[in-house]
Amino acid sequence: MLLVLLSFAALATAFAFHKGVARQGFSESGKLMLQMGPVLLVAFVLAGMFSVLISPDAMGNWLGREAGFRGLLVGTLAGALTPAGPFVAFPLLAVLLKGGASVGAVAAYLTAWALLGVHRVAALEIPILGWRFALVRYLVSLAAPVVIGFLAQLVSTKLP
């Protein structure tokens, strides 16, 4: 809903200053839709397939609250190994939450995806920043997903 309001505010602002700006904004929006639409479609199909291929029992066993510390580790490992951008990762995370994954496991996944993504370290960090920096940063980041997942789970149990 907030995005809809922001979009209308931006559109109204563009029309107020110059109608050509509004047309240009629509044109850029169309280009972005053509570029990102197929990626989003694939991401939603992938998320939908995960939702029907992973049974609720398996989800609970590996990523649910009853999985405990193991769920945090599985979430961390899965996040570190997910070679995708946010358009794939976030719909997948939504499916995991709806399927019974704990807040802690999903927080660990998201944190590991952002901090420990193996594909980003190999493709960008090591070549650009060097193996020594990448190794040091990776090592000091290893505990973060588990700690954040644990704290997220703790906080989620305290909220109504």
NUKESE-542845 format. One record per residue (C-alpha): residue number from 1; residue in three letters; x, y, z. Coordinates in steps of 0.001 Angstrom, whole numbers, always signed. Example, Ala and Ser with C-alpha at 12.3 -4.5 7.8 and 13.67 -1.06 7.14 Angstrom:
- i | aa | east | north | up
- 1 | ALA | +12300 | -4500 | +7800
- 2 | SER | +13670 | -1060 | +7140
// end
This chain:
- i | aa | east | north | up
- 1 | MET | +0 | +0 | +0
- 2 | LEU | +2853 | +2367 | +846
- 3 | LEU | +4412 | +1777 | -2581
- 4 | VAL | +1112 | +2643 | -4259
- 5 | LEU | +913 | +5898 | -2305
- 6 | LEU | +4535 | +6745 | -3110
- 7 | SER | +3925 | +6000 | -6788
- 8 | PHE | +913 | +8304 | -6906
- 9 | ALA | +2848 | +11032 | -5052
- 10 | ALA | +5723 | +10752 | -7541
- 11 | LEU | +3289 | +10817 | -10458
- 12 | ALA | +1480 | +13877 | -9081
- 13 | THR | +4802 | +15632 | -8512
- 14 | ALA | +5955 | +14845 | -12054
- 15 | PHE | +2685 | +16162 | -13544
- 16 | ALA | +2886 | +19291 | -11380
- 17 | PHE | +6310 | +20200 | -12731
- 18 | HIS | +6157 | +19004 | -16300
- 19 | LYS | +3958 | +16482 | -18085
- 20 | GLY | +6904 | +15368 | -20213
- 21 | VAL | +8660 | +14191 | -17047
- 22 | ALA | +5669 | +12014 | -16197
- 23 | ARG | +5708 | +10477 | -19686
- 24 | GLN | +9429 | +9855 | -19395
- 25 | GLY | +8848 | +8197 | -16009
- 26 | PHE | +6228 | +5877 | -17529
- 27 | SER | +8638 | +5049 | -20343
- 28 | GLU | +11406 | +4172 | -17892
- 29 | SER | +8920 | +2109 | -15867
- 30 | GLY | +7987 | +139 | -18971
- 31 | LYS | +11637 | -568 | -19789
- 32 | LEU | +12253 | -1738 | -16239
- 33 | MET | +9151 | -3946 | -16379
- 34 | LEU | +10378 | -5580 | -19591
- 35 | GLN | +13803 | -6120 | -18069
- 36 | MET | +12751 | -7363 | -14631
- 37 | GLY | +9407 | -8986 | -15458
- 38 | PRO | +10903 | -12289 | -16632
- 39 | VAL | +13167 | -12433 | -13559
- 40 | LEU | +10212 | -11872 | -11251
- 41 | LEU | +8131 | -14466 | -13089
- 42 | VAL | +10862 | -17089 | -12699
- 43 | ALA | +11329 | -16140 | -9036
- 44 | PHE | +7630 | -16545 | -8293
- 45 | VAL | +7478 | -19864 | -10146
- 46 | LEU | +10497 | -21073 | -8159
- 47 | ALA | +8944 | -19932 | -4880
- 48 | GLY | +5661 | -21606 | -5798
- 49 | MET | +7435 | -24868 | -6615
- 50 | PHE | +9243 | -24774 | -3278
- 51 | SER | +5932 | -24286 | -1509
- 52 | VAL | +4506 | -27502 | -2954
- 53 | LEU | +7683 | -29613 | -3128
- 54 | ILE | +8777 | -29161 | +488
- 55 | SER | +6365 | -30809 | +2887
- 56 | PRO | +5333 | -28941 | +6043
- 57 | ASP | +6835 | -31776 | +8113
- 58 | ALA | +10207 | -31444 | +6398
- 59 | MET | +10041 | -27666 | +6733
- 60 | GLY | +9330 | -27918 | +10444
- 61 | ASN | +11989 | -30549 | +10956
- 62 | TRP | +14751 | -28575 | +9229
- 63 | LEU | +13756 | -24932 | +9654
- 64 | GLY | +10880 | -24806 | +12148
- 65 | ARG | +11015 | -23751 | +15792
- 66 | GLU | +11448 | -27358 | +16837
- 67 | ALA | +14635 | -27542 | +14775
- 68 | GLY | +16289 | -25165 | +17252
- 69 | PHE | +19994 | -24537 | +16705
- 70 | ARG | +20054 | -26959 | +13752
- 71 | GLY | +17452 | -24752 | +12014
- 72 | LEU | +19708 | -21745 | +12447
- 73 | LEU | +22636 | -23666 | +10955
- 74 | VAL | +20553 | -24980 | +8041
- 75 | GLY | +19214 | -21474 | +7373
- 76 | THR | +22756 | -20095 | +7476
- 77 | LEU | +24107 | -22735 | +5097
- 78 | ALA | +21188 | -22366 | +2683
- 79 | GLY | +21529 | -18574 | +2677
- 80 | ALA | +25272 | -18730 | +2030
- 81 | LEU | +24737 | -21124 | -879
- 82 | THR | +21790 | -19371 | -2553
- 83 | PRO | +23228 | -17910 | -5781
- 84 | ALA | +20481 | -15432 | -6477
- 85 | GLY | +19545 | -11819 | -6116
- 86 | PRO | +16770 | -10359 | -4002
- 87 | PHE | +14102 | -11046 | -6620
- 88 | VAL | +14612 | -14771 | -6033
- 89 | ALA | +15659 | -14796 | -2385
- 90 | PHE | +12782 | -12773 | -921
- 91 | PRO | +9892 | -14696 | -2521
- 92 | LEU | +11651 | -17889 | -1405
- 93 | LEU | +11906 | -16533 | +2144
- 94 | ALA | +8208 | -15662 | +2113
- 95 | VAL | +7420 | -19245 | +1117
- 96 | LEU | +9639 | -20562 | +3904
- 97 | LEU | +7887 | -18406 | +6502
- 98 | LYS | +4436 | -19406 | +5273
- 99 | GLY | +5521 | -23044 | +5177
- 100 | GLY | +6453 | -23160 | +8851
- 101 | ALA | +10070 | -22028 | +8987
- 102 | SER | +10877 | -20148 | +12171
- 103 | VAL | +11608 | -16437 | +12233
- 104 | GLY | +15084 | -17290 | +13525
- 105 | ALA | +15908 | -19673 | +10688
- 106 | VAL | +14656 | -17199 | +8078
- 107 | ALA | +16617 | -14355 | +9705
- 108 | ALA | +19728 | -16580 | +9688
- 109 | TYR | +19110 | -17386 | +6009
- 110 | LEU | +18688 | -13729 | +5066
- 111 | THR | +21750 | -12656 | +7043
- 112 | ALA | +23907 | -15414 | +5546
- 113 | TRP | +22617 | -14608 | +2065
- 114 | ALA | +23671 | -10980 | +2542
- 115 | LEU | +26985 | -11574 | +4364
- 116 | LEU | +28217 | -14986 | +3299
- 117 | GLY | +26967 | -15472 | -267
- 118 | VAL | +29654 | -17757 | -1676
- 119 | HIS | +28937 | -16694 | -5253
- 120 | ARG | +29467 | -13004 | -4424
- 121 | VAL | +32673 | -13700 | -2501
- 122 | ALA | +34091 | -15782 | -5358
- 123 | ALA | +32907 | -13555 | -8202
- 124 | LEU | +33401 | -10106 | -6703
- 125 | GLU | +35063 | -9899 | -3327
- 126 | ILE | +38168 | -12025 | -3921
- 127 | PRO | +38936 | -10630 | -7410
- 128 | ILE | +38342 | -7009 | -6411
- 129 | LEU | +39424 | -6846 | -2761
- 130 | GLY | +41825 | -9767 | -2586
- 131 | TRP | +41719 | -13200 | -953
- 132 | ARG | +43224 | -12002 | +2362
- 133 | PHE | +40551 | -9355 | +2941
- 134 | ALA | +37792 | -11714 | +1767
- 135 | LEU | +38962 | -14466 | +4105
- 136 | VAL | +39212 | -12155 | +7126
- 137 | ARG | +35810 | -10587 | +6463
- 138 | TYR | +34223 | -13973 | +5868
- 139 | LEU | +35668 | -15476 | +9052
- 140 | VAL | +34506 | -12615 | +11268
- 141 | SER | +31060 | -12764 | +9639
- 142 | LEU | +30483 | -16502 | +10134
- 143 | ALA | +28785 | -16229 | +13517
- 144 | ALA | +26541 | -13302 | +12574
- 145 | PRO | +23717 | -15283 | +10905
- 146 | VAL | +23388 | -17692 | +13829
- 147 | VAL | +23499 | -14896 | +16418
- 148 | ILE | +21011 | -12762 | +14490
- 149 | GLY | +18759 | -15763 | +13908
- 150 | PHE | +18834 | -16628 | +17616
- 151 | LEU | +18038 | -13036 | +18616
- 152 | ALA | +15284 | -12762 | +15995
- 153 | GLN | +13700 | -15955 | +17300
- 154 | LEU | +13938 | -14688 | +20868
- 155 | VAL | +12345 | -11345 | +19989
- 156 | SER | +9617 | -12995 | +17873
- 157 | THR | +8522 | -15112 | +20835
- 158 | LYS | +8134 | -11981 | +22960
- 159 | LEU | +5962 | -10113 | +20450
- 160 | PRO | +2195 | -10604 | +20506
// end
